[in-house]
């Protein structure tokens, strides 16, 4: 009795390639509606005629609306066209990037070197489009002198420079003092003015 052995074939997954506009010899339609390089409608032409017209102008024939009947083609520089498409895609991806809240922790008696390191860290977070939560954890007797922690945070905000938006003023919650900052074009934030609206430090959950 013979035993058949079945060999399992492993198929490689097909790579999905992002669709790109067809151009020149890759256009399949027999006739196309042509828009020339100056934006004028040249009417419906045979593909060979449209290609000849593009070649005459030392440009490319690019299919910009393949779903139309007949497909719409534009005479243009294909390389420039792809550059503009890629540029738009990058802008869309940049807008879709999720904004995060990053934490920057200072200390009650922070030294200048550590202060500068936290400052560069915050500026890096802003450069990536994120918001930052600046906080100081108070210990022992430090909890009785929240004005010192407040002063450290105000100095930090001033050092960040122009365009800082104080989205949440300095709040005290338990043994922490913190505020939420964002970066936006505009004038330099005034910590004194912002904090005075909240009687310097708001206390929550004491």
ZINORMO-V57259 format. One record per backbone hydrogen bond with DSSP energy under -0.5 kcal/mol. CO is the residue of the C=O (numbers start at 1). NH is the residue of the N-H. Records with the same first field share a line. If there is no record, write none. Layout:
CO = NH ; NH
This chain:
2 = 4
4 = 6
5 = 7
6 = 8
7 = 9
9 = 11
15 = 17
22 = 63
23 = 26
24 = 27
30 = 47
32 = 34 ; 45
33 = 73
34 = 42 ; 43
35 = 75
36 = 39
40 = 36 ; 42
43 = 34 ; 45
45 = 32
46 = 50
47 = 51
48 = 52
49 = 53
50 = 54
51 = 55
52 = 56
53 = 57
54 = 59
55 = 58
60 = 62 ; 76
61 = 24
62 = 64 ; 74
65 = 68 ; 72
71 = 33
72 = 64 ; 65
73 = 35
74 = 62 ; 76
76 = 60 ; 78
77 = 81
78 = 82
79 = 83
80 = 84
81 = 85
82 = 86
83 = 87
84 = 88
85 = 89
86 = 90
87 = 91
88 = 92
89 = 93
90 = 94
91 = 95
92 = 96
93 = 97
94 = 97
100 = 102 ; 131
102 = 133
104 = 106 ; 135
106 = 137
107 = 110
111 = 115
112 = 116
113 = 117
114 = 118
115 = 119
116 = 120
117 = 121
118 = 122
119 = 123
120 = 124
121 = 125
122 = 126
123 = 127
124 = 128
125 = 130
126 = 129
131 = 102
132 = 134 ; 181
133 = 104 ; 135
134 = 179
135 = 106
136 = 138 ; 177
139 = 142
140 = 143
141 = 144
142 = 145
145 = 148 ; 149
146 = 150
147 = 151
148 = 152
149 = 153
150 = 154
151 = 155
152 = 156
153 = 157
154 = 158
155 = 159
156 = 160
157 = 161
158 = 161
161 = 164 ; 189
163 = 184
164 = 166
165 = 167 ; 182
168 = 180
170 = 202
171 = 173 ; 178
172 = 204
173 = 176
175 = 138
176 = 173
177 = 136
178 = 171
179 = 134
180 = 167 ; 168
181 = 132
182 = 165
187 = 163
189 = 191
190 = 194
191 = 195
192 = 196
193 = 197
195 = 198 ; 200
196 = 199
199 = 201
202 = 172
204 = 174
